[in-house]
Each structure stands twice: as C-alpha cells, then as structure tokens.
C-alpha cells in the first residue's frame, strides 16, 4: 500500500496525497535528485481501471517529453511499480501556486485586467501547442487545470486528454473533456484548434461570473452571461470564442491573440548591471552573485522609519479633545519648557534647573539623530542591500559565503541538501521579491538532525534566479548519478 514516506524508483518520496481517488492517485513528493518537489500521478492496474485510461497516461508521458514551453508542466519520469497492485506512475514538476478553481472557491473576484492577462497567457501556450507538427490539442482547458503560479504566470497542467493527430473518418474515439467547457464537435471526436479556444472562452466566463458554464442559460446552443462590467470590445472577443459553430470562432490561437490586442507590462531590463558569474566542471561548480542595489530596499527602510512617526500619531489620538485643543496644549507645554530654559540661562545659575528637565533636554537633543542612525543601520543589516554571495560546490561538499557588512560562511556535505526552492517574499506594500533558498538536513547533538534554510539572491531578477536554480539542480543531479 502506498503511503506517505514511500520511496518510488529510489528517487521520489511521497509526502501528501492531493486527491481521494484510490485508483487514480495524485501525490506531492520530494525529488531526491533535483532537490525540489514533484507531482506523482499513479494509476492502478485492474479493478475499475480501463485500458483506455492507461493509454491516455502513456500518451501524456510521451507528449510531455517532447514539449518545451516555460508555462507547461515539465516531464520528470514514467515507470511502473508493483506494490500489492501494479501501478503506473507519471512524474512531473510541481508548480507552486493555486489553481484558478481554488481561486474561485476562495471567492476571488477576477477583474477585467486579470481576465485579459489570463487569456493572453493561455493563448501563448495554445499557440505553441497548435503550431507543433502534428498540432497538439489539450481538449480539457478548465479552471482546475490552470495554475496561478507564485511567479504570477499562468501554467497549463494535466495533458491527459491531449490529441496529437486528427481522427480519421470511421475510426473509434474516446470522448474526453468536461461538460460545459467542451464544444459540441469534440463530443463527436472532431476536435480542432478552435475547440481549445471554446474551452478558453468558457473558462474566462466562469472566472467572470463565478458560475460554471454548464449552469448558465443558453440561447440557440450558446451560453448567455452577464458582461456589464466588460469593455464592449473584450465582450465581443469573448462572445466569438464561444460560438457554437466552428467557422464562427477564431480559427487559431494566433488569430485570437491578434484580436485580443493585449500588451502585457514587461519588467524593465537592467543589462548594464553585472549578472551571475557561473563556472562548472564535472567535479566543481562556482557561482558569484554580485551586489545590486534595488528600489525594493527603500520600502523596508521606509517602514522602519515611518513606524515611530505612526506611533506618535496614534499616541496623540489617545489624548482627549479636538485637534485644536491638542495643538494649543502641546504648544503651551513647549513655551513653558522654553521659558524655563531661558530663565535659567539668563540667571547664569543652574540651581533653578530641574534635574529631570536637564535629562529630558539632552535626551531630546542627542536621541533623535542617534535613533535615526540606529534605524538606518538596522534596515541595512536586516535587508543587506549590498550583499555579495559566492557558492562553491564540489563532488562532496558545498560552501556559501555571504559578504556584506559582516561576512558569514556556511559549509556542509552536498548529501545534506534536501531542496533548492525559488521563494517569494512581500514587503509592507504587497510587492513580491524573489530569492533562492537551499534547505539542508544537518546532524545535530544526540545523533539527531535539524532542518536549516539558507537564503540568497534577493538582489537578482526572477528570471536569473530560475536559471540559477535549474543549473544548481542539474549539477547536483549529475553528482548523485555518479554513485
């Protein structure tokens, strides 16, 4: 029986089952070679399993091997195993994020701008699939098969229903798809590129209305939906996607992209700044990550400096009276303190000066600039805006060297590395900033071990971090394969 902790193919350790189907199980697993997470799709032989299900799983594995698109789930492995039952396992990468179905269940309200962006991202993927030779048709686009990734891209998953060649007349076929998202020609086994466009339109309408397409009213076999919040041009574009007749829809994803006329906001490139320096050999890998100041560091500094001011404002709100009375009262106190100091200086005698007033005066005089300096120092130490990082790996050990205001070095055995993750943190204004983390399981006292995390690369753009993660994983995988 497959349970959490089971090791498959000496590489994938099951962590948590993601569904409740005993025959078609989906698990989250740890990839012990690439040091990250993976998704395991398991199909049990016998029982209620149909041979057609196995054919679809094998076809999905075959197609995934050939695909290369940044927003399509990546193939890892395919094999069979015997554990009381015979299982067939397809392993793919894990996409951190949430499906659009989960977004709907959490009552997320999709704006028109988000619908534009989702449509653009999916059409880019479909344009790639449909232009392959032969074309690849997904045939099951719906919210549960679309992942809103933590990197704010949309990913298309579950290619178990793909079709890679047109059906010949008279041949047998299997009906695939989900009712409400599937056009009528697909039920007859005659899916074409425009069939995926229909499913995209139905998905966007579901996101807009929060009502499944199968539950929407129809008029002449065409679903009707409330689009009062949409621009007329976008509404007409969406209406074209869901036309019942194939010839009335856009013919290809490329034509639909042109008609959408959406220009995504791309991040500005900083080609003048230094990039990652990486050198590697079969037995050694070295990475130098330069310091790079970014506007992201201003926000935490602002937060630290603004907090005391916010505290003073809240303190003033506690005082009774209107704003005018508070201002007059504080002004009167300031005048009395100034008069007291003036009278002391005029008399040239400090005997009249209260000791507490002297202390208050000097604390005020010296404390404000000292506090500002300490706050700025804390911000720079905590957020390390000028940090440099060096990574040194050989076939046995690893070393991470941080060089900022205070140098810090960490070393260990590469066998201790459990995962390499791309993570995203947020500032107080909700902005996302990526970084990499290396997760290790290190020996501790009393023959125990502890999990430790080392983060770096917060000064780099996300695309560079993705590339660096892949290079680290590939090199570590090559070292694991040596043993």
C-alpha positions as CSV (number, residue, x, y, z in Angstrom):
1,X,0.0,0.0,0.0
2,X,1.3,3.4,-1.0
3,X,1.7,5.8,2.0
4,X,3.5,9.0,2.9
5,X,7.2,8.3,3.1
6,X,7.2,5.6,0.4
7,X,10.2,5.9,-1.9
8,X,9.5,5.3,-5.6
9,X,12.2,4.4,-8.1
10,X,14.8,5.3,-5.5
11,X,14.2,9.0,-6.2
12,X,10.6,10.2,-5.4
13,X,9.5,10.2,-1.7
14,X,5.7,10.5,-1.3
15,X,4.7,13.3,1.0
16,X,0.9,14.0,0.7
17,X,-1.9,12.7,-1.4
18,X,-3.7,15.5,-3.3
19,X,-6.9,13.7,-4.1
20,X,-9.1,11.0,-2.7
21,X,-9.4,8.6,-5.7
22,X,-7.9,5.2,-4.7
23,X,-7.4,4.1,-8.4
24,X,-6.1,7.4,-9.9
25,X,-4.0,8.9,-7.1
26,X,-2.1,12.2,-7.2
27,X,0.7,12.8,-4.7
28,X,3.0,15.6,-3.8
29,X,6.6,14.2,-3.5
30,X,10.2,15.1,-2.8
31,X,12.6,14.7,-5.7
32,X,15.7,13.5,-4.0
33,X,17.9,14.1,-7.1
34,X,16.8,17.6,-8.1
35,X,16.2,18.6,-4.5
36,X,12.7,20.0,-5.0
37,X,9.1,19.0,-5.2
38,X,7.3,16.9,-7.8
39,X,3.8,15.7,-8.6
40,X,3.2,11.9,-8.9
41,X,0.2,10.6,-10.9
42,X,-0.5,7.0,-10.1
43,X,-2.8,4.7,-12.0
44,X,-3.6,1.2,-10.6
45,X,-3.9,-1.7,-13.0
46,X,-7.0,-3.8,-12.7
47,X,-10.3,-3.1,-10.9
48,X,-12.2,-0.2,-12.4
49,X,-9.3,1.0,-14.5
50,X,-9.9,0.9,-18.2
51,X,-7.1,0.2,-20.7
52,X,-8.1,3.5,-22.3
53,X,-7.0,5.3,-19.1
54,X,-3.6,3.7,-19.3
55,X,-3.3,4.7,-23.0
56,X,-4.1,8.3,-22.1
57,X,-1.4,8.3,-19.3
58,X,1.2,6.8,-21.6
59,X,0.3,9.4,-24.3
60,X,0.6,12.2,-21.7
61,X,4.1,11.0,-20.8
62,X,5.1,10.7,-24.4
63,X,3.9,14.3,-25.2
64,X,5.4,15.9,-22.1
65,X,8.8,14.5,-23.1
66,X,8.7,16.5,-26.4
67,X,7.3,19.8,-25.1
68,X,9.4,22.7,-24.1
69,X,7.5,25.8,-23.0
70,X,8.1,27.8,-19.8
71,X,4.4,27.6,-18.8
72,X,3.8,24.0,-19.4
73,X,4.4,21.5,-16.7
74,X,7.7,19.6,-17.2
75,X,8.2,15.8,-17.5
76,X,10.3,14.0,-14.9
77,X,9.8,10.3,-15.2
78,X,7.5,7.4,-16.2
79,X,7.7,3.9,-14.8
80,X,5.6,1.0,-13.3
81,X,5.9,-0.5,-9.9
82,X,4.5,-3.5,-8.0
83,X,3.1,-2.8,-4.5
84,X,0.3,-5.3,-4.0
85,X,-1.2,-3.7,-7.1
86,X,0.6,-2.9,-10.3
87,X,0.9,0.9,-10.6
88,X,1.9,3.1,-13.5
89,X,3.5,6.4,-12.4
90,X,3.9,9.7,-14.3
91,X,6.1,12.2,-12.6
92,X,6.1,15.9,-13.4
93,X,7.4,19.1,-11.8
94,X,5.5,20.8,-9.1
95,X,4.2,24.3,-9.9
96,X,3.9,26.3,-6.6
97,X,0.7,28.3,-6.7
98,X,-3.1,27.9,-6.7
99,X,-5.4,26.6,-9.4
100,X,-8.0,29.0,-10.8
101,X,-10.6,26.6,-9.4
102,X,-9.2,27.2,-5.9
103,X,-9.3,30.9,-6.6
104,X,-12.9,30.7,-7.4
105,X,-13.6,28.6,-4.3
106,X,-11.9,31.2,-2.2
107,X,-14.3,33.8,-3.7
108,X,-11.6,35.7,-5.6
109,X,-13.1,38.4,-7.8
110,X,-11.3,38.5,-11.2
111,X,-11.0,41.9,-12.7
112,X,-11.2,42.6,-16.5
113,X,-7.4,43.3,-16.5
114,X,-6.8,39.9,-14.9
115,X,-9.0,38.2,-17.5
116,X,-7.1,40.0,-20.2
117,X,-3.8,38.8,-18.7
118,X,-5.1,35.2,-18.2
119,X,-6.4,35.0,-21.7
120,X,-3.0,36.3,-23.1
121,X,-1.0,33.7,-21.1
122,X,-3.2,30.8,-22.1
123,X,-3.2,31.8,-25.8
124,X,0.6,32.0,-25.8
125,X,0.6,28.4,-24.6
126,X,-2.0,27.2,-27.1
127,X,-0.2,29.0,-29.9
128,X,2.9,26.9,-29.1
129,X,0.9,23.6,-28.9
130,X,-1.1,24.2,-32.0
131,X,1.9,25.1,-34.2
132,X,3.7,21.8,-33.4
133,X,3.9,19.1,-36.1
134,X,1.5,17.5,-35.7
135,X,-0.5,20.0,-33.6
136,X,-1.2,19.2,-30.0
137,X,-4.8,19.8,-28.8
138,X,-5.3,20.0,-25.0
139,X,-9.0,19.2,-25.1
140,X,-9.6,19.8,-21.3
141,X,-9.0,23.5,-20.5
142,X,-10.8,24.5,-17.4
143,X,-10.0,26.3,-14.1
144,X,-8.7,23.2,-12.3
145,X,-6.1,22.7,-15.0
146,X,-4.7,26.2,-14.8
147,X,-2.3,27.2,-12.1
148,X,-1.8,30.8,-11.0
149,X,1.9,30.4,-10.1
150,X,3.7,32.2,-7.4
151,X,5.7,33.9,-10.1
152,X,2.4,35.4,-11.4
153,X,2.3,33.4,-14.6
154,X,-0.5,31.0,-15.6
155,X,0.6,27.3,-16.1
156,X,-1.3,24.7,-18.1
157,X,-1.3,21.3,-16.5
158,X,-2.8,17.8,-17.0
159,X,-2.3,16.8,-20.6
160,X,-4.0,13.5,-20.1
161,X,-6.6,14.4,-22.7
162,X,-4.3,15.6,-25.5
163,X,-4.9,14.7,-29.1
164,X,-1.8,14.7,-31.4
165,X,-3.3,13.9,-34.7
166,X,-6.7,14.3,-36.4
167,X,-9.2,11.4,-36.1
168,X,-9.7,9.6,-39.4
169,X,-13.3,9.1,-40.6
170,X,-14.8,5.8,-39.2
171,X,-12.2,5.3,-36.5
172,X,-13.1,4.7,-32.9
173,X,-12.5,7.5,-30.4
174,X,-12.8,8.3,-26.7
175,X,-14.9,11.2,-25.6
176,X,-12.7,13.5,-23.3
177,X,-13.3,16.9,-21.9
178,X,-15.5,18.4,-19.2
179,X,-19.2,19.2,-19.8
180,X,-19.7,23.0,-20.1
181,X,-16.2,23.7,-21.3
182,X,-16.3,21.2,-24.2
183,X,-17.7,22.3,-27.6
184,X,-20.2,20.1,-29.4
185,X,-17.8,19.0,-32.2
186,X,-15.4,17.5,-29.6
187,X,-18.2,15.1,-28.4
188,X,-18.1,13.8,-31.9
189,X,-14.4,13.2,-31.9
190,X,-13.7,16.1,-34.3
191,X,-11.6,18.4,-32.1
192,X,-9.7,21.2,-33.8
193,X,-7.6,24.1,-32.5
194,X,-10.8,26.2,-32.3
195,X,-12.1,23.6,-29.8
196,X,-9.5,24.7,-27.3
197,X,-10.4,28.3,-27.9
198,X,-14.0,27.5,-27.0
199,X,-12.9,25.9,-23.7
200,X,-10.8,29.0,-23.0
201,X,-13.8,31.2,-23.5
202,X,-16.0,29.1,-21.2
203,X,-13.2,29.2,-18.6
204,X,-13.0,33.0,-18.8
205,X,-16.7,33.3,-18.4
206,X,-16.6,31.1,-15.4
207,X,-14.0,33.3,-13.8
208,X,-16.0,36.4,-14.7
209,X,-19.4,35.2,-13.4
210,X,-18.3,32.6,-10.8
211,X,-20.9,30.4,-12.3
212,X,-19.9,27.1,-14.0
213,X,-20.7,27.2,-17.8
214,X,-23.0,24.2,-17.6
215,X,-25.2,26.2,-15.2
216,X,-25.5,29.3,-17.4
217,X,-28.7,29.7,-19.6
218,X,-28.4,29.1,-23.3
219,X,-29.9,30.6,-26.4
220,X,-29.6,28.7,-29.7
221,X,-27.0,26.5,-28.0
222,X,-24.8,29.5,-27.0
223,X,-24.3,30.3,-23.3
224,X,-25.5,33.7,-22.1
225,X,-23.7,35.6,-19.4
226,X,-23.8,39.0,-17.7
227,X,-20.9,41.1,-19.1
228,X,-22.0,44.6,-17.9
229,X,-18.5,45.1,-16.3
230,X,-16.6,44.4,-19.5
231,X,-15.5,46.7,-22.3
232,X,-17.6,46.1,-25.4
233,X,-14.6,45.1,-27.4
234,X,-13.5,42.5,-24.9
235,X,-17.1,41.2,-24.6
236,X,-17.3,40.8,-28.4
237,X,-14.0,39.0,-28.4
238,X,-15.2,36.6,-25.6
239,X,-18.5,36.0,-27.5
240,X,-16.5,35.0,-30.6
241,X,-14.7,32.3,-28.6
242,X,-17.9,30.5,-27.5
243,X,-19.7,30.5,-30.9
244,X,-21.3,27.0,-31.3
245,X,-20.3,26.8,-35.0
246,X,-16.5,26.3,-35.5
247,X,-16.4,28.6,-38.5
248,X,-17.8,31.5,-36.4
249,X,-14.9,31.3,-33.9
250,X,-11.3,32.4,-34.3
251,X,-9.6,29.8,-36.4
252,X,-6.3,29.7,-34.4
253,X,-4.8,30.9,-31.1
254,X,-2.6,33.3,-33.1
255,X,-5.6,34.9,-34.7
256,X,-7.3,35.2,-31.3
257,X,-4.1,36.8,-29.9
258,X,-4.1,39.4,-32.6
259,X,-7.8,40.1,-32.0
260,X,-7.2,40.4,-28.2
261,X,-4.7,43.2,-28.8
262,X,-3.3,42.9,-25.2
263,X,0.2,44.2,-24.4
264,X,1.5,42.8,-21.1
265,X,3.7,45.0,-18.9
266,X,7.2,43.5,-19.1
267,X,9.8,44.2,-16.4
268,X,12.5,46.7,-17.5
269,X,15.8,45.0,-18.3
270,X,18.9,46.2,-16.5
271,X,21.5,44.9,-19.0
272,X,24.1,47.5,-17.7
273,X,24.3,45.8,-14.3
274,X,26.5,42.8,-13.7
275,X,25.0,39.3,-13.9
276,X,25.7,36.0,-12.3
277,X,29.1,34.5,-13.0
278,X,29.0,30.7,-13.2
279,X,31.7,28.2,-14.0
280,X,31.4,24.5,-13.7
281,X,33.3,21.3,-14.4
282,X,32.3,17.6,-13.8
283,X,33.6,17.9,-10.2
284,X,33.2,21.6,-9.3
285,X,30.7,24.4,-9.6
286,X,31.3,28.1,-8.6
287,X,28.8,30.9,-8.6
288,X,29.4,34.6,-7.9
289,X,26.4,36.7,-7.3
290,X,27.3,40.5,-7.4
291,X,25.7,43.1,-5.2
292,X,22.9,45.0,-6.8
293,X,21.0,47.8,-5.2
294,X,17.3,47.8,-6.0
295,X,14.4,50.1,-5.1
296,X,13.0,47.1,-3.2
297,X,15.3,48.1,-0.3
298,X,13.7,51.5,0.1
299,X,10.4,50.1,1.2
300,X,11.7,48.3,4.3
301,X,13.7,51.3,5.3
302,X,10.6,53.5,4.9
303,X,8.6,51.0,7.1
304,X,11.2,51.2,9.9
305,X,11.5,55.0,9.8
306,X,7.7,55.5,9.5
307,X,6.7,53.3,12.4
308,X,7.9,55.7,15.2
309,X,6.1,58.6,13.5
310,X,2.9,56.4,13.2
311,X,3.3,55.6,16.9
312,X,3.4,59.3,17.8
313,X,0.3,60.0,15.7
314,X,-1.6,57.2,17.5
315,X,-0.4,58.5,20.8
316,X,-1.8,61.9,20.0
317,X,-5.2,60.4,19.0
318,X,-5.5,58.9,22.5
319,X,-5.3,62.4,24.1
320,X,-8.8,63.9,24.8
321,X,-10.0,67.0,22.9
322,X,-10.1,68.2,19.4
323,X,-7.1,68.8,17.2
324,X,-7.1,72.5,18.0
325,X,-7.1,71.9,21.8
326,X,-4.3,69.3,21.4
327,X,-2.2,71.7,19.4
328,X,-2.7,74.6,21.8
329,X,-1.9,72.3,24.8
330,X,1.3,70.9,23.3
331,X,2.3,74.5,22.2
332,X,1.8,75.7,25.8
333,X,4.0,73.0,27.2
334,X,6.7,73.8,24.6
335,X,6.5,77.5,25.6
336,X,6.8,76.7,29.3
337,X,9.9,74.5,28.7
338,X,11.5,77.2,26.5
339,X,10.7,79.8,29.2
340,X,12.2,77.7,31.9
341,X,15.4,77.1,29.9
342,X,15.6,80.9,29.0
343,X,15.2,81.9,32.7
344,X,18.0,79.5,33.8
345,X,20.4,80.8,31.1
346,X,19.6,84.4,32.0
347,X,20.3,84.0,35.7
348,X,23.5,82.1,34.9
349,X,22.5,79.7,37.7
350,X,21.7,76.1,37.1
351,X,20.3,75.6,40.6
352,X,16.9,76.5,39.3
353,X,17.1,73.9,36.6
354,X,15.3,70.7,37.5
355,X,17.5,67.6,37.0
356,X,14.7,65.8,35.1
357,X,14.4,68.7,32.7
358,X,18.2,68.6,32.0
359,X,18.0,64.9,31.2
360,X,14.9,65.4,29.0
361,X,16.7,68.2,27.1
362,X,19.8,66.2,26.4
363,X,17.9,63.0,25.5
364,X,15.9,65.0,23.0
365,X,19.0,66.8,21.6
366,X,21.1,63.6,21.2
367,X,18.4,60.9,20.9
368,X,16.7,61.9,17.7
369,X,19.8,61.7,15.4
370,X,21.1,58.7,17.2
371,X,17.7,56.9,16.8
372,X,17.7,57.7,13.1
373,X,21.2,56.3,12.7
374,X,20.3,53.2,14.6
375,X,17.1,52.6,12.5
376,X,19.0,53.1,9.2
377,X,21.7,50.7,10.5
378,X,19.1,48.1,11.4
379,X,17.5,48.4,8.0
380,X,20.8,47.9,6.2
381,X,21.8,45.0,8.4
382,X,18.4,43.2,8.1
383,X,17.9,43.7,4.3
384,X,21.6,43.7,3.2
385,X,21.3,45.9,0.1
386,X,24.9,45.5,-0.9
387,X,25.3,41.8,-0.2
388,X,27.6,39.6,-2.4
389,X,27.3,35.8,-2.4
390,X,29.6,33.1,-3.5
391,X,28.6,29.4,-3.9
392,X,31.3,26.8,-4.1
393,X,30.3,23.1,-4.8
394,X,32.5,20.1,-5.3
395,X,31.5,16.4,-5.6
396,X,31.4,16.1,-1.8
397,X,30.9,19.5,-0.1
398,X,29.2,22.8,-0.6
399,X,30.1,26.3,0.8
400,X,28.0,29.5,0.8
401,X,29.8,32.8,1.5
402,X,27.9,36.0,2.2
403,X,29.9,39.2,2.0
404,X,28.1,42.3,3.3
405,X,28.8,44.3,6.4
406,X,29.6,41.2,8.3
407,X,30.9,38.2,6.3
408,X,29.3,34.8,7.0
409,X,30.2,31.4,5.8
410,X,28.3,28.1,5.7
411,X,29.7,24.7,4.6
412,X,28.5,21.1,4.6
413,X,28.1,17.9,2.7
414,X,26.1,18.0,-0.5
415,X,24.3,14.9,0.6
416,X,22.7,17.1,3.3
417,X,20.9,19.3,0.7
418,X,17.3,18.4,0.6
419,X,15.7,21.1,-1.7
420,X,16.5,24.2,-3.7
421,X,13.4,26.4,-3.9
422,X,12.5,29.7,-5.5
423,X,10.5,31.6,-3.0
424,X,8.8,35.0,-2.9
425,X,8.5,37.4,0.0
426,X,6.4,40.5,0.3
427,X,7.1,44.0,1.6
428,X,4.6,46.1,3.6
429,X,3.1,47.4,0.3
430,X,2.4,43.9,-1.0
431,X,5.2,43.9,-3.6
432,X,6.8,40.5,-4.3
433,X,10.5,39.9,-4.3
434,X,12.1,36.5,-5.2
435,X,15.1,34.7,-3.8
436,X,16.6,31.2,-3.7
437,X,16.8,29.0,-0.6
438,X,18.9,25.9,0.0
439,X,17.2,23.6,2.5
440,X,19.5,21.1,4.4
441,X,19.1,18.3,6.9
442,X,22.1,18.6,9.1
443,X,23.4,16.4,12.0
444,X,22.8,17.7,15.5
445,X,23.6,16.6,19.0
446,X,22.4,13.3,20.4
447,X,22.5,11.7,16.8
448,X,19.5,13.8,15.7
449,X,19.3,16.1,12.7
450,X,17.7,19.5,12.1
451,X,16.4,21.3,9.1
452,X,18.1,24.5,8.1
453,X,17.4,27.1,5.4
454,X,19.9,29.4,3.7
455,X,18.6,32.2,1.5
456,X,20.4,34.4,-1.0
457,X,19.9,36.1,-4.4
458,X,17.3,38.7,-3.3
459,X,19.2,41.3,-5.4
460,X,18.6,39.4,-8.6
461,X,15.6,39.4,-11.1
462,X,13.4,36.3,-11.0
463,X,14.4,35.0,-14.5
464,X,18.1,34.9,-13.4
465,X,17.1,33.1,-10.2
466,X,15.1,30.5,-12.1
467,X,18.0,29.9,-14.4
468,X,20.4,29.6,-11.4
469,X,18.1,27.1,-9.7
470,X,18.0,24.9,-12.7
471,X,21.8,25.0,-13.1
472,X,22.3,24.0,-9.4
473,X,19.7,21.2,-9.6
474,X,21.3,19.8,-12.8
475,X,24.8,19.9,-11.4
476,X,23.7,18.2,-8.1
477,X,21.7,15.6,-10.1
478,X,24.9,14.8,-12.1
479,X,26.8,14.3,-8.8
480,X,24.1,12.0,-7.5
481,X,24.2,9.9,-10.6
482,X,27.9,9.2,-10.1
483,X,27.3,7.0,-7.1
